[in-house]
């Protein structure tokens, strides 16, 4: 992953934290502005290397997971369902036909290297739970991804999803 991609990931993770703070303060417009900024960061990043493109797609998926959770928290179920459909569409696009088959749990997680943070661990845990609830074949992949990221972030302690 390039240094520019690392900075991009940090900018997106800051947007996630900003949205959390806004929601804690009851500021739905502030949370929306934070999400909008996260997607602007994604849209404006000049990803040229394949590894950066995959990392960017992954961060975009996690941002949609965050959006879905925020919408659900604020009682906007229909909008949250729409965000979940967007998540699954992006996941299917990123993983391709491999995700539909029996080999989905063994897809490489190299695209997550350098993106480990407390926030991404929580969001991947949420993605795992969403996939599990829908009976998706890639559920095990996201469970494995959560465990990998959580162990890197929190060490050998217990895995935790907020």
N, C-alpha and C positions, 0 to 999 in steps of 0.2 A: 504494500500500500504506500502510495506517495505521501510526502509531507503535506501537500495541499489537501489530500483526501483526509488525512488525520485532522487537519484544521477544520475541514468541512464537517466531519463527524462531531467534533467538539462544539461547533456552532449549532448543529441540530440538537445535540444533547442539552445545550443551554436553552434552546427553545422549549424542550420538554420540561425542564425545571421551571422556566418562566410560566408555562401553562399551568403547572401544578400550583405555583404561588398564586396566580390569578384566580384559579378555581377555589383555593382555600379562602381567598378574600371575597368570594362570591362575584367575581368580575368575569362574566362570560365573554364579554367583548375583548378583554385582555387575553383570555385563553385563546379565543379565536384568532387574535392578532399574532400570538405566539405560534400557533399552528400554521397560519398563513406564511409567516416568516420562514418556518422550517421548510415548507414546500418551495418557497422562493430560493432558499439556499440550494435545495436539490435541483431545481430547474436551471439555476445559473452556474452550476459547477461544470467546468469543461472536462468531463471525464473522457480520457483518451485511452487509458489502459483498461484491459478487460477486468483486472482485479478491482480497479476503482469503480467500474460500472456495476459489478456485482455488489460491492460494498454499498454503493449509493442506492441500489434497488432494495437491499436489505434495510437500510436506514429509512427508506420511504415506507416500506412495509411496517416497520416498527412505529413510525409516526402515525400511520393509519390505525394501528392497534391502540395507540394513545388517544387518538381522536374518538375511536369507537368507545373506549372506556369512559372518556369525558362526557360523551353524549349520553351514555347509559346512566352515569352518575347524576346528570342533570335532568333525567326523566325523558329524554328524547329517544325513545325506543326505536321508532321508525327510522330515524336518521342513523342511529347506531347500527341497525341491521344493514342499512345501505353501506355504511363504512366497512362492515364485516364482509360484505360481498366484494367490495373493492380490495380488501386484504387478500381474500382467496384468489381473486383474479390476478393480482400482482404476484402472489406466491406461485401460482401455476405458470405464469409467464416467466418468472425467474428460474424455476426448477425445470420447466419443460416436461416432456413426456415421461421422464424418469420418475417424477413424483407420483405418477398415476399407477406405477407398477409396484411389485413386491420389494424392489430394491430401494424404495424411497428412504427408509431409515438409514441407509448406508451412504447417502450422498455426502460428499466431502463438505466439511464446515470451514474450509479455508477462508471463505468470504467474510467470516466473523473476526478473523485475526486483527487485532488493533482496535476493535470496536467494543471491547469489553468495558462495561461501566455498571454501576448500580442500577441506573435507569434502564439500560439495555437488558440486563438480567431480568428485571421485573417485566419488561415488555415481551421478551421471548417466552417467559413463563406464562404470560397472558395469551400469547399466540398458541402455545402448546394447549392450554385449556380450551381455547376456541376450537382448535382443530379436533381435540378429543370430543368435545360436545357435539360436533358435526359428523363424527365418525370418519374423518379424513385419513387416507393412507399415510400422509406425511406427519401424522401425530408423533410417531416415535422419533422422527428426525428432529422435530422441535423440542421434544423432551430431552433428547441427547444434547441439542444445542444449548438449552437452558442449563443443564448440568455443567457443561463445559464452561460456559460464561460465568455462571454462579461460582464455580470453584476458583476460577481465575480472580474474580472480584472479592469473594469472601474467604478464600482459603479452604481448608479442609473441614470447616464447620458444616452445619446443616444448610441445605438449600432453602431459600425463602422466597415466596411470592407474596407481594402485598395484596 
